[in-house]
């Protein structure tokens, strides 16, 4: 963990890097640390949109869906060990270090993913089309009269997932 923590310190301190470079390297380092503990992380949300199209969106946090790859009795304790070991502090639903905020919005990845090499690390990212669909949901909500909170967002994204699964099932018939 010490090597990953030092790599993270270096990346966070390199303010001459672009936002998307710093974001993806930080996400990849965190993913590596989680992987060493039997967890698999997937970059989703605005971070995935920014990864695929850096000019379209700049996110303020890194959203990682974290799944168990093996039996882990206490996932929250494992996440706390990893994040504190990397120098992050808990602030509400986010883990924060310097100007980097990380949120774990889910524990199961159902959408297709792709794995990319980011420096010396592998980074699993939700497939581009799925990231763009989620971004479109966010864009529509932002331009509506709906008061958006976590529950509204969760419901809209779940509806999107159900529509996608229905379309896939209809295509199979």
N, C-alpha and C positions, 0 to 999 in steps of 0.2 A: 504493500500500500504506500510505502514511503516514496518509491519511484514515481508512482502516479500522482501523489500529492505534489511532488516537486515539479512534475510536468505541468500540472494544473496551475501552480503558482506562476510558472513561466508564461503560459498562455494568457492568463488573466492580466499579467503585467505588461503584455505586449499590446499597447494601445495603438500601435501603427498598423496592426492587422485590421482587416475589414470586420464588420460586425458578424457577418455570416461565417467567416473563417474562425473567429473566436468561438462563436456559438457551437459550430459543428465539432471543433476540437474539444471543447469542454464537454459536450454531450458524449463524444466518443471516449474520452477518458473516464467519465462517470460510468458509461456502459461497460468498459473494460473492468473497472473496479467491481461493479455489480456481478459481472460474469464470473469473476474469481470467487464469488460467494454463492454460486449456483442460481443466479438470477439473470434474466434476459430482458434488456431494455429496448424499447422501440421509440424513436423520435416521432412525435405526432404533432398535430396542431399547427400553430403559426411557425414553429421552428422547422417543421417539415416543408411548409409552403416556402419559407425563406431559403431553405436548403436547395430546393428545386428551381426557384426563381427569385434570386436575391433582390432584384429591383422591385418586385411586386408587393413585398410586405416586409416590415421590420418588426420582429416580435420583441416583447419585453421579458419573456421568460422561455425556459426550455421545458416542454412537456414530454415526459417519458412514461409510457405504459410499461410497468415492470411485472414480469411473470416469473413464477418459480420454475426452474428447470429440474429441481429435485425437491425432496421433502425438506421443508424448512418450518420448524414449529412456530416461530414467532416472526412473521414477515416485518412487522413494524420495528422490532428490535434489530433485525438484520439491516434494514434500511438506515436506521439511526447509526449503527456502527459504521456503515460504509460512508455515509455523508459526513459524519463528524470526523472520521478518519481522513477524509479529503479536505477538512477545514471548513466545512459548511456549518451554519447555525440555523436552527429552526425558527421560522417567523410565520406563525399561522400555518397556512397550507403549503407554504414555500420553504425550500432550503435556500439560504442566501450565502454567497461568498463574494465580497467586493460588489461589482455591478451585475453579477450573474444570479439569477433566480431560477430555481428548478421546482417543478410541481410534478407529482405523480398522480395523474387524473384517473388511472385505471390499473387493474390487475390482470386483465386478459386482453390479448390482441386477437381480434377476429378478422380484421382486414388484411389483405395481402401485403407483404413487406418485401423490401429489397435490402441487400447488404452492400455497403460501399466501404472502400478503404479510405480512411481519413488520416493522413500521416501514417504512423505505424499502427493505428488502431482500426478496428472494424466498427462500423456504425450501421445499425439496423434502422431503416426508415420506412414508415408507411408508404405504400405505393403512391406515386405522383398523382394519379387520377383520384385516389381517395383523399389525399391531402387537399387537392383543389376543390373537391366536392364539399369538404368540411369548411374550407375558406369561403366558398360561395354562401353557405348557410350563415356564417358569421357576417359576411357583407350584407346580406339581406336583413338580418336582425339589426345591424347597425343603422340601416336606413329605414327602419320601421318605427312605429310608435310603441312597440313592445318594450317594457322595462326588462332588460336582460340581466339575469342573475345565473348562478350556477345551475339551478334547477331547470330554468328555461333552456339554457344551452345544452344541458345533458339530454333533455327531452327531444330537442330538435335533432341532435346528433344520433340519438337512438332511432328516431323516425327515419332519418337518412339511411341508417344501417338496415332497418327493416325493409325499406323500399328497394335497396340494393339487393338484399337476399331474395325478395320476391321477384325482381327482374331476372336474377340469375336462375331461379327455379323455373320461371316462365320460358327462358331461353333454352332450358334443358328439355322442355316438353316438345 
